[in-house]
Amino acid sequence: MTITKTDSLYKKEYFGRIFELKEYAPEAFEAFFKFNDQALAEGKLSVKLKELIAVAVAHITGCPYCIDLHVGNAKKNDSSKEEVAEAIFVATALKAGSALAHGVNGLNAFDNSGDEDFYKASYFNRLKEFNALSEETFQAFVNFDGKAIKAGKLSVKEKELIAVASAHTTGCAYCIDVHTKNAKKAGADLEEISEAIFVAVALKAGSAIAHSVNALNAYDEK
């Protein structure tokens, strides 16, 4: 296939090219989509909640194809616009929160702590130092984070499961620790937490697969 050079890098119609990958890497293609379908299938968590988790994760990966697909899927599974918005704000809080959480590593680096360990649970205690360093901004974030996670159209348990998946997408060890414990406190069992994690795995991998249509376009460009 030859395509004419265009300034548009993302169009809905491009997503249809994803099925061409089956011709070039059939075994990997089949294996991924079998996993993806299983990760998003009904289990301990409903398809509706899994799709809301997928919406949140897609906003962290920044994949426009994934956002379009999973917002549509969430809507088909009776999610309201308010529920979709709440899921997005949990993702927003977790993406921003991962940057703030890693700030404790920044403090260690600035202070030249000399510690060989880049990550220790105890480092997270330094987070409160940001309140003294930039109180107004720190408190504004804490206020936003609290509002994003509190019960609304979605329950605290549902939001904490979304947060667990989001934390695995950002790769923040501190956030994984905090929100896994919070999800457990909110009544989530290990099966539910595991299912949320696998949705994140599917979406993080899926964003790479989805972007392959851009690679196909680039390869075929004349």
The 8 nearest C-alpha neighbors of each residue, nearest first, counted from 0:
[[1, 219, 2, 220, 216, 215, 218, 221],
 [2, 0, 219, 220, 221, 3, 216, 218],
 [1, 3, 220, 219, 221, 4, 0, 216],
 [2, 4, 220, 221, 5, 1, 219, 216],
 [5, 3, 220, 2, 221, 6, 217, 216],
 [4, 6, 7, 3, 8, 2, 220, 216],
 [5, 7, 8, 4, 9, 3, 10, 217],
 [6, 8, 5, 9, 10, 4, 13, 213],
 [9, 7, 6, 10, 213, 5, 216, 13],
 [10, 8, 7, 11, 13, 63, 213, 64],
 [9, 11, 12, 13, 8, 7, 14, 64],
 [10, 12, 13, 14, 9, 64, 15, 67],
 [11, 13, 10, 14, 15, 16, 9, 212],
 [12, 14, 15, 11, 10, 16, 212, 9],
 [15, 13, 16, 12, 11, 17, 212, 64],
 [14, 16, 13, 17, 12, 18, 11, 212],
 [15, 17, 14, 18, 19, 212, 13, 215],
 [18, 16, 19, 15, 212, 14, 20, 209],
 [19, 17, 20, 16, 21, 15, 22, 28],
 [18, 20, 21, 17, 16, 22, 23, 15],
 [21, 19, 23, 18, 22, 17, 24, 28],
 [20, 22, 25, 19, 24, 28, 23, 18],
 [23, 21, 20, 19, 25, 24, 18, 28],
 [22, 24, 20, 21, 25, 19, 28, 26],
 [25, 23, 21, 27, 20, 26, 22, 28],
 [26, 24, 21, 28, 27, 22, 29, 23],
 [27, 25, 29, 28, 24, 30, 21, 31],
 [26, 28, 30, 29, 25, 24, 31, 21],
 [29, 27, 25, 31, 26, 21, 30, 24],
 [30, 28, 26, 32, 27, 31, 33, 25],
 [31, 29, 27, 33, 28, 32, 26, 34],
 [32, 30, 34, 28, 33, 29, 35, 27],
 [31, 33, 35, 34, 29, 30, 36, 28],
 [32, 34, 30, 36, 31, 35, 29, 37],
 [33, 35, 37, 31, 32, 36, 38, 30],
 [36, 34, 32, 38, 201, 37, 33, 31],
 [37, 35, 33, 39, 34, 38, 32, 40],
 [38, 36, 40, 34, 35, 39, 33, 41],
 [37, 39, 35, 198, 36, 197, 40, 34],
 [40, 38, 36, 37, 49, 198, 35, 46],
 [41, 39, 37, 38, 46, 36, 42, 45],
 [42, 40, 46, 45, 44, 39, 43, 49],
 [43, 41, 44, 45, 40, 194, 46, 191],
 [42, 44, 191, 45, 190, 41, 194, 188],
 [45, 43, 42, 191, 41, 48, 46, 49],
 [44, 46, 41, 47, 48, 49, 42, 43],
 [45, 47, 49, 41, 48, 40, 50, 39],
 [46, 48, 50, 45, 76, 49, 73, 51],
 [49, 47, 51, 45, 50, 46, 52, 44],
 [50, 48, 52, 46, 51, 47, 39, 53],
 [49, 51, 53, 73, 47, 52, 48, 46],
 [52, 50, 54, 48, 53, 49, 73, 86],
 [53, 51, 49, 55, 161, 50, 54, 48],
 [52, 54, 50, 56, 51, 55, 57, 49],
 [53, 55, 51, 57, 52, 69, 56, 70],
 [56, 54, 87, 90, 52, 58, 53, 86],
 [55, 57, 59, 53, 58, 54, 165, 199],
 [58, 56, 60, 54, 59, 66, 55, 65],
 [57, 59, 61, 55, 56, 60, 54, 66],
 [58, 60, 56, 61, 57, 90, 94, 55],
 [61, 59, 57, 62, 58, 56, 203, 206],
 [60, 62, 58, 59, 57, 63, 66, 206],
 [61, 63, 65, 64, 60, 206, 57, 66],
 [64, 62, 66, 65, 67, 61, 57, 9],
 [63, 65, 67, 66, 62, 68, 209, 14],
 [66, 64, 68, 62, 63, 67, 57, 69],
 [67, 65, 63, 57, 69, 64, 68, 70],
 [66, 68, 64, 65, 70, 69, 63, 71],
 [69, 67, 65, 71, 66, 70, 64, 72],
 [68, 70, 72, 71, 66, 54, 67, 73],
 [71, 69, 73, 72, 67, 68, 66, 54],
 [70, 72, 74, 69, 68, 73, 67, 75],
 [73, 71, 69, 75, 74, 70, 68, 76],
 [74, 72, 70, 76, 50, 78, 75, 71],
 [73, 75, 78, 71, 77, 76, 72, 70],
 [76, 74, 72, 73, 77, 71, 78, 47],
 [75, 77, 73, 47, 74, 78, 72, 46],
 [78, 76, 74, 75, 79, 73, 47, 72],
 [79, 77, 74, 73, 76, 82, 80, 83],
 [78, 80, 82, 81, 77, 83, 74, 73],
 [79, 81, 83, 82, 84, 78, 74, 85],
 [80, 82, 84, 79, 83, 85, 152, 78],
 [83, 81, 85, 79, 84, 80, 152, 78],
 [82, 84, 80, 86, 81, 85, 87, 79],
 [85, 83, 81, 87, 82, 86, 80, 88],
 [84, 86, 82, 88, 87, 83, 81, 89],
 [87, 85, 89, 83, 84, 88, 55, 51],
 [88, 86, 55, 84, 90, 85, 89, 91],
 [87, 89, 91, 85, 90, 86, 147, 92],
 [88, 90, 92, 86, 91, 147, 87, 93],
 [91, 89, 87, 55, 93, 88, 92, 165],
 [92, 90, 88, 94, 89, 93, 95, 87],
 [93, 91, 89, 95, 90, 144, 94, 96],
 [94, 92, 96, 90, 95, 91, 97, 89],
 [93, 95, 91, 97, 96, 92, 90, 169],
 [94, 96, 92, 98, 93, 97, 91, 99],
 [97, 95, 93, 99, 98, 94, 92, 100],
 [96, 98, 100, 94, 99, 95, 171, 93],
 [99, 97, 101, 96, 95, 100, 102, 94],
 [98, 100, 102, 96, 101, 97, 95, 103],
 [101, 99, 97, 102, 98, 96, 103, 173],
 [102, 100, 98, 103, 104, 99, 97, 105],
 [101, 103, 105, 99, 100, 104, 106, 98],
 [102, 104, 106, 101, 105, 125, 126, 100],
 [105, 103, 107, 102, 101, 106, 108, 117],
 [104, 106, 102, 108, 103, 107, 109, 101],
 [105, 107, 103, 109, 104, 108, 110, 102],
 [108, 106, 104, 110, 105, 112, 109, 111],
 [107, 109, 111, 105, 106, 110, 104, 112],
 [108, 110, 106, 111, 107, 105, 112, 104],
 [109, 111, 107, 112, 108, 106, 105, 113],
 [112, 110, 108, 109, 113, 107, 114, 106],
 [111, 113, 110, 107, 114, 108, 109, 106],
 [114, 112, 111, 115, 107, 108, 110, 116],
 [113, 115, 112, 116, 117, 111, 107, 108],
 [116, 114, 113, 117, 112, 118, 119, 111],
 [117, 115, 118, 114, 119, 113, 122, 112],
 [116, 118, 115, 119, 104, 114, 107, 122],
 [119, 117, 116, 120, 122, 104, 172, 121],
 [118, 120, 121, 122, 116, 117, 123, 173],
 [121, 119, 122, 123, 118, 173, 124, 176],
 [120, 122, 119, 123, 124, 125, 118, 173],
 [123, 121, 124, 119, 120, 125, 103, 118],
 [122, 124, 125, 121, 126, 120, 103, 173],
 [123, 125, 122, 126, 121, 127, 120, 103],
 [126, 124, 123, 127, 128, 122, 103, 129],
 [127, 125, 128, 124, 123, 129, 103, 100],
 [126, 128, 129, 125, 130, 124, 131, 123],
 [129, 127, 130, 126, 131, 125, 132, 124],
 [128, 130, 132, 127, 131, 133, 126, 137],
 [131, 129, 134, 128, 127, 133, 137, 132],
 [130, 132, 129, 128, 134, 133, 127, 137],
 [131, 133, 129, 130, 134, 128, 137, 127],
 [134, 132, 130, 129, 131, 136, 135, 137],
 [133, 135, 130, 137, 131, 136, 138, 132],
 [134, 136, 138, 137, 133, 139, 130, 140],
 [137, 135, 139, 138, 134, 133, 140, 130],
 [138, 136, 134, 140, 139, 135, 130, 133],
 [137, 139, 141, 135, 140, 136, 134, 142],
 [140, 138, 136, 142, 137, 141, 135, 143],
 [141, 139, 143, 137, 142, 138, 144, 136],
 [140, 142, 138, 144, 143, 139, 145, 137],
 [143, 141, 139, 145, 140, 144, 138, 146],
 [142, 144, 140, 146, 145, 141, 147, 139],
 [145, 143, 141, 147, 92, 146, 142, 140],
 [144, 146, 142, 148, 143, 147, 141, 149],
 [145, 147, 143, 149, 144, 148, 142, 150],
 [146, 148, 144, 89, 145, 88, 149, 143],
 [149, 147, 145, 146, 158, 89, 144, 155],
 [148, 150, 146, 155, 147, 145, 151, 154],
 [151, 149, 154, 155, 153, 148, 152, 158],
 [150, 152, 153, 154, 149, 85, 155, 82],
 [151, 153, 82, 154, 150, 81, 85, 79],
 [154, 152, 151, 150, 157, 82, 158, 155],
 [153, 155, 150, 157, 156, 158, 151, 152],
 [154, 156, 150, 158, 157, 149, 159, 148],
 [157, 155, 185, 159, 154, 158, 182, 160],
 [158, 156, 154, 160, 155, 159, 153, 161],
 [159, 157, 161, 155, 160, 156, 148, 162],
 [158, 160, 162, 182, 156, 161, 157, 155],
 [161, 159, 163, 157, 162, 158, 182, 195],
 [160, 162, 158, 52, 164, 159, 163, 165],
 [163, 161, 159, 165, 160, 164, 166, 158],
 [164, 162, 160, 166, 165, 161, 178, 179],
 [165, 163, 196, 199, 167, 161, 162, 166],
 [164, 166, 162, 168, 167, 163, 56, 90],
 [167, 165, 163, 169, 168, 175, 164, 174],
 [168, 166, 170, 164, 165, 169, 163, 175],
 [167, 169, 165, 166, 170, 199, 164, 203],
 [168, 170, 166, 171, 167, 165, 94, 97],
 [171, 169, 167, 168, 166, 172, 175, 97],
 [170, 172, 174, 173, 169, 97, 166, 175],
 [173, 171, 175, 174, 170, 176, 166, 118],
 [172, 174, 176, 171, 175, 177, 100, 123],
 [175, 173, 177, 171, 176, 172, 166, 178],
 [174, 176, 172, 166, 178, 173, 177, 179],
 [175, 177, 173, 174, 179, 178, 172, 180],
 [178, 176, 174, 180, 175, 179, 181, 173],
 [177, 179, 181, 180, 175, 163, 176, 182],
 [178, 180, 182, 181, 176, 177, 175, 163],
 [179, 181, 183, 178, 177, 182, 184, 176],
 [182, 180, 178, 184, 183, 179, 185, 177],
 [183, 181, 185, 159, 179, 187, 184, 180],
 [182, 184, 187, 180, 186, 185, 181, 179],
 [185, 183, 181, 186, 182, 180, 187, 156],
 [184, 186, 156, 182, 183, 187, 181, 155],
 [185, 187, 183, 184, 188, 182, 156, 181],
 [188, 186, 183, 182, 185, 191, 156, 192],
 [189, 187, 191, 190, 183, 192, 186, 182],
 [188, 190, 192, 191, 193, 187, 183, 194],
 [191, 189, 193, 192, 188, 194, 43, 187],
 [192, 190, 194, 193, 188, 189, 43, 187],
 [191, 193, 189, 195, 190, 194, 196, 188],
 [194, 192, 196, 190, 191, 195, 189, 197],
 [193, 195, 197, 191, 196, 192, 190, 198],
 [196, 194, 192, 198, 193, 197, 164, 160],
 [197, 195, 164, 193, 199, 194, 198, 200],
 [198, 196, 200, 194, 199, 195, 38, 201],
 [197, 199, 201, 195, 200, 196, 38, 202],
 [198, 200, 196, 202, 164, 197, 201, 203],
 [201, 199, 197, 203, 198, 202, 204, 196],
 [202, 200, 198, 204, 35, 199, 203, 205],
 [203, 201, 205, 199, 204, 200, 206, 198],
 [202, 204, 200, 205, 206, 201, 199, 60],
 [205, 203, 201, 202, 207, 206, 200, 208],
 [206, 204, 202, 208, 207, 203, 201, 209],
 [205, 207, 209, 203, 208, 204, 62, 202],
 [206, 208, 210, 205, 204, 209, 211, 203],
 [209, 207, 205, 211, 206, 210, 204, 17],
 [210, 208, 206, 211, 207, 205, 212, 64],
 [209, 211, 207, 212, 208, 213, 206, 214],
 [212, 210, 214, 208, 213, 209, 215, 207],
 [211, 213, 215, 210, 214, 17, 16, 216],
 [212, 214, 216, 211, 215, 210, 217, 8],
 [215, 213, 211, 217, 212, 216, 218, 210],
 [214, 216, 212, 218, 213, 217, 219, 211],
 [215, 217, 213, 219, 214, 218, 220, 212],
 [218, 216, 214, 220, 215, 219, 213, 212],
 [219, 217, 215, 216, 220, 214, 213, 221],
 [220, 218, 1, 216, 217, 2, 0, 215],
 [221, 219, 2, 217, 218, 1, 3, 4],
 [220, 3, 1, 2, 219, 4, 218, 217]]
